[in-house]
Amino acid sequence: MGYQKLERYLRHSIVRGQIAAGTRLPTSRALAAELGMGRNGVVDAYASLTHEGLLLTQGRLGTVVASGTAAPARKVHAEMLPRLRQRLPAAPGHKPSYVSSSATAPDWRLGQTNTALFPLQVWRAACKEAGRHVPPLGYGDPLGDGQLRQSLSVWLQARRSLAMPSQQIVVTAGAGQAMDLLMRVLVKPGDLCAVEDPGYPRVVHALRLQSARLQHMPVDTEGACIETLLDRSEFPSLIHLTAAHQYPMGGRLSANRRTALLQAVRRHGSLIIENEYDHEFVHEGQRFAPLAASAPEHCIVVGTFARAISPALRLGFIAAPVDIVQSVAQLIVQEQLQASWPVQMSANWLLKSGELERHLRRVGKRYAAMRAQIKMQLKALAPQIVLRGDEGGLHVVLDCSAMQAAKYSALCQYLLKQGVVFDSIERFTSRMGQQQVLLMGYAHWSSAESEQNIRLLLEAIEHGTE
């Protein structure tokens, strides 16, 4: 440790009260020996702090910390803050949903995957491949790396029966950014836009930022209730859907509704944004092709690697007509919003090598087994709790509508007291009043955690019926 570093450390510790007033410091010789530095450096640091009044030299009694050197804790009144800080909301009394829960807290939040299942040697190989190349000039291609877009084109054809050439694909920093970019490019103030309710909150937020008019579509076991659009005199210019697995209620858009919707958007000249957030995992029933396969001129597909690998990659893509892709790319250039280049390189290697496909086959079997286990364990809870929305995806919906309101409230309170972290259904809907629904994400659980969480739910029900 150098003289200046020691001086800064001592000053910081004294001012912050970490070294109390009256504390006797080691002799310069002893401290120099302990830190492995020259004695003169310690002498110089002590001298400088003595000159500042932070230390007192007391001859044979040594060097001590002066009194009154710690900075007093200041109570800052709201009116003393800058005006922009005064407008910020008060700190919440609960832990925000974006803060990771502790290692022991039961976690039911949606959108998580078990990254421990991804082979470390495969991830290292993917990162190594990214290191073989020199980064591009500037921020890189606003459409995304050309090789990755070509790999995505092949992937979409093989996985989703979607013919989408690379020039119709733009890589984004996650699906959320993709939605933000699309809304900014496509939506003007006053445009009527339809969203699922309950649905993806970020889409609603992005549309409100563009001053769009919102039409909320209710959802049921067949996905979005398209009939609510057809019955209106004005048809929306933009419709956001999670057709493969409705987010968060889990229903899949039925064949009849798909047909009716596509006929309507062709007739009215509207656009559909199809959010394929977890299309990789279908546990039973037919795997529908995206709506874009039938009406490419009226559809935009947004995808992500969040479920396939990890949301921490912040990597997604838009597959759309060329004019939309080019408009999005212009906005990316304007605001320098390109996705991480090393992450793109790593993802391209995972796609081309077939390692991502192998990983999905492995985890797909595991997630299907977990879903079957949860379904079997919760079967006995009917009719108090009915499991829904489990045909695909990585979460289930616990429908508690048959339960008395007081019992449902007691159940939720018990879970909260046990430290369970979960997403409230109110976060996803604009409708007022309590909806008796619990959401349970399970992909990130171990077998032991799965047993623990099911046991907690059973205990919570027993507590609510006492």
N, C-alpha and C positions, 0 to 999 in steps of 0.2 A: 504494500500500500504506500503510495507517495504522500508527500507532505500535504499537498492541496486536497487530496482525497480524504485524508485523516481530518483535516481542518473542517471540510464540509460535513463529514459524518458527525463530528462532535458538535458543531454548531446546530445542525438539524436536530440532533437528539436532545440538546439542552433546551432549545426554543420550544420544541414540541412537548417538553416535560418528561421525556423518556429517561433522562438522567436528572434526578431531583436536585433541587438546591441543597447545598451543604455536602453533597457527595464528594468524597476525596478520590481524586484520580490517581492512577498508578504513577510511580516515578517515571521520568522520561527514559531512564535506563531499562526499567522493567517492561514498560510498554513497547519500547523499540525491540527488545528481545522477543516479546510475545508476537509482535507483528512481523518480525523478520526484516526490519528496516533500520536505517541509520539513526542513531540517537539524535543527531542534529535536526533531523526532520521533525521529530516529536517536540524538541525544544522550540523550533520555529512555529509549529502549530499551536502550542500552548501560549507562546508569546503573543501571537496574533489574536487569539481569543481573549487573552488577558487585556490587551489593548482595547478590545471591543467592550470590555466590562462583563463578559460572560464567565470569566474565571478570576479567581483571586489567588495570588501567591502568598503563602503564609510562612515563608522561611522553612524551618525544620518540620513544621506541621504539614508541609506539602502544598499541593495545588487543589483547590476545591471549587465547586460550582457556586457562582454568586447567587444570592437570593434575588427574587423578582425577575429572573431571566426568562422563565417560561411565558409564552404568549398567553394572555388570559382568554378564556373561552368567551367569544362575543355572541350575544343574542341579537340577531339581526331581525328587525321588524319588517313586515311585508312592505310598508310604505318606503323603506330605505332601499329596496331593491330596484334595479333598472326596470323600466316599464315593461320591456319585453319579457323579463323574467316573472313579473307579477302576473302576466297572463297565463303562465303555465299552470296546469292543474296540480292540485296538492298531491303529494306522494300517496299512493294507494296503501291501504292498511293490510292488503294481502299480497302474496308473492305474485308478480305478473306472470302471465302464461309463457312469456318468452324466456324466463329464467329457468335454467335446468333444475330439476328437483334433486334432492339428495339421493345418494346411492341406495338408501333404505326406504325411501318414500314410494308407496305403490303408485305407479304412473299409468294412467289410462288415456293420455292425450293422443290425439290423432296425428297422422303424418310422420310417424317414426318407423325406422327399420332397425333390424339387428345387424349393425355393421360388423360385429364380431364373426358373423357367418361368411363374410367376404374373405377369401384366402389371402393372407398377408403377402405371400410370395407373388401372387398374381397382381396385387396392387403395386408392389415394388417394381415388378416388370413393366407395368403401365407407366409408372413415374419415370423409370429408367428410359423408356422410349421417348418420353417428352424431353428428357435431358440430352438426347442425341442430336437435337436440332437447335439452331440459333433462333431466338425470338425474331419475329418480323419487324420491319421498320415501323415506327409509330405505334399505333394501337392495334394494328392488324386489320384484316378484312372485316368491314362492318357486317357482312353477311355471315361471318364465321369462317373458320378454316375450310378450304375447299375439299380436302380429303375427308374431314368429318361430315360435311354435308353430303358427300357422295355415299359415305357409309350409312348415314341416316336414311338416304333414299332407298338403299338396298334393304335396310332394316324394316322400313315402313312397308315395303312391298312384301317382304317375307312374313312379317309379323301381323300386319294389319290389312293386307290386300289393298294397299293404297299406292297407286302409281303417282309418285311425286318426284320429279327430277330435282337435282341439287340446286338449280337456279330458282326453285320455288321454296327453298328452305332458308331460314335465317336462324342462327344460333343466338340464344339469349342467356343472360345471367339468371336462370331460373324461370319457372312458369309465372311467378308473380310479376317479374319484370316484363315478361311477354305480354301479360294482360295490360299492364300500364301503358306499354308502347302502343298496343293495338287501339286502346281507347283514345289515346292522344291523337293518333293518326286518323281514325275513322269517325269519331263522334264529335258532333257540334252541339252547342247549347240548344236545348229544346228537342233534340232527337228522342223519340220514344224507344226505350231499350227494355227488353224482357230479361228477368233474372229468376232463377229458382229460389223458392222460399219455403224451408230453409235452404241456404246455398252458400257459396264461397264469398266470405266477407270482403276480400280484397277487390273483387270485381265490382261490388256495390260501391266501395270507396272510390275506385278509379272512375266509375261513371258519374258519381256525384261531383268529383273534381272537374269534370267536363260539363257540368250543369245539364246533364241529361234528365229526361223524365223517365221514371222507373215504373215498370209494370211487374209486380211480383206474382210469379206462377206458383201455386201450391204444388206439392209433390205427394205421391202415394206409392204403393208397391210397384207401379209400372213407370216410375220416374216422374218427370215433369208433366203436369196436367195441361197438355197442349190445347185442350178444348177451351181454356180460358182466353187464349189468344184468338181463336177462331170466332168466338162469340162477340168480339168487340168490333166497333165500326172502324177503328184505326188499328192497323196491324203494325207491330214494331219493326223498325228498320234494322235492329240488331238483337240477336237472341243468344244468351250465354247458356250452355248446357253441359252437364256432366252426364252424358247419355249412357256410357258403359257401366258406370257405378255411381249413382247420384250421391253428391257430396253435400251433407253428411248422412242422409237417411238411407242410402244404399240401394234403392230400387233401380232397376235397369229399364231404360226407355223401350217400351214394347214395340213390336213390329208394326202394329196398326198406327200407333202414334208417330212412329218414324215416317211412315208413308204419308199420313195426313200433314205432318209438318213440312216435309219436302215439297209436297204439292202447293202448300200455302206460300212458302218462301219463293218458289218459282213464280207464282201468280202475282205476288206483291213486290218482287225484286228486293228481298231482304237478305241479310247475311246471318249465318250461324257461326258462333265460336264454340267449337267442341273441345272441351277440356278433358284430355285423356290422361288424367293424373295418376291412375293406377291400373291401366288397361292390361298390364302384364299378368295380373292374377285373377283368373276366372276359375272358380271352384266347381261350379255345376251349371248346366244349361248351355245354351247356344252362345258362341262368341260372335257378336255382331261386328261387321266391318264398320268403320267410321262413316258417318253421314256423307263425308266428303268423297267417299268412293262412288256414291250415286249422284251427287250434285257438286262437283268440284268448283264450279264457278260461284256457288252460293255458300261455300263452307271454308272455314279456317280451322285447322287442327293445332292445338297447343299441347306439347308433350314435355316431359321432364325425366331426369334421371334420379329424382329424389327417392322414389320407391325402389327402383332397380338397384341402386347403389347406396346413396345417402343424400339427404337434403343439403348437407354441408358442402357438396360440390357446387351448389348454385349454378346448375347447368340445365337449360331447357332449350326448346326450339319452337318455331312457328313454321307450319307447312301451309302455304296459301297461294292464291293466284299471284303472278309475277308483279302486278302493279302494287298490290298490298305489301309484298315483301320488299320491293324497292323503296316504298314510302317509309317503311319501318327502318330500313338501312340508312336512309337519309337522316332520320331522327337520331339514330345511333351515332352517326358521324358527327352530327351537330353538337351532341352532348357527350361524346366520347364514352359510350356505354357498352363497349365491346365486352364480351364474356372473357374470362381468364384464359389466356392462350395455353399455358401448361395443362390446365384441366381439359381443354379441348383436345390436346394431343393425347393425353392419357385415355380419354373416352374413345377416341378414334381407334387406338390400339385394342381396347377391350372389345369393340365391335368387330374389327377386322379379324382379330385372332380367334374369335368364337368364344372367348372366355366369358363374356357377359351372358351369352346364351346358355353356357354350361352352368353359370352361377344361378341364373333364373330357374333352370330346371331343378337344381338342388333346393333352393329356398322355396320354390313353389310347392314342392312336396311337403316341406316342413310346415309352411303356413297353412296348407290344406289340412294337415293332420291336427294342428293347433285349433283351427276353426271347427273341425269335427269333434274334438275333445270338448271345447267350450259349448258347442251345441248340445252334446249329449248331457253334460253336467247341468245345463240350464233348462233342459226339457221338463224336469219335475217342477219348475217354478210357475208354469202356466196354470191358470190364466193371469196370475198376478203380474208376471213378467213374460212377455213374448219376444223372442229373438227375431229380429228382422234384418234385411239388407245384407245377408251374409253370403249371397251367391258368388260374390267376388270381392276384391279389395282386401284391406288389412285392418278393418275394424268392423264391429257389429253394433247394431242398434238395439237397445233394451227398451222395449215399449212397455211403459208402466201405466198406460191410460186406464186399465181396469182396476187399478189400485186406488183406494180412498186417498184424497188429497193429503190428509193429515199423516197417513202412513208413508206416502211418498216423501213428504217433507222430512219426516223422522228418518227415513232411509238415507236421504242426502246428507242430513246433518251428521248422522253416524259415520258415513264415509269421510266427511270432512274432518271429523274429530280423530279419525284413524290416520289422517295425513294423506288420504288418497288425492292425487292431483288429476283432475279431469276437466274436459271442455264442456262447459254448459251449453245446452241447446240454444239458449237465448242469444248466444254470440253469433248464431248463424241465421237469425230470423228477424224480421221487422214486426212480426205480429205481437200484440200485447197479450199479457196473461200468461200464466204458467203452463208450459207443455210438459207432460210427465214422460220425459225421454232421457235416458242415460246413454252416452256414447262411450264405447270401450275399444280403444286401439290396443292390439295385442302383438303386433309383429316384433316388437323389441323385447318381449318377455322371454325369459328362460322357462324351462319346464317347471322349476320350483316356483317362479314368480307367477306363472299361470295358476298353479294350485292355490297359492296364497291369495290371489285376487278373487278367484271364485269363492274361496272360503270367506273372504271379507264381505262379498256380496250376500252370501247366505246369512252371515251374522247380522248384516245390516237389515235384511228382511225380517229376521227374528226380532231384532230390536224394535222395528217399526210396528210389529204386531203385538208387542207386550201391553 
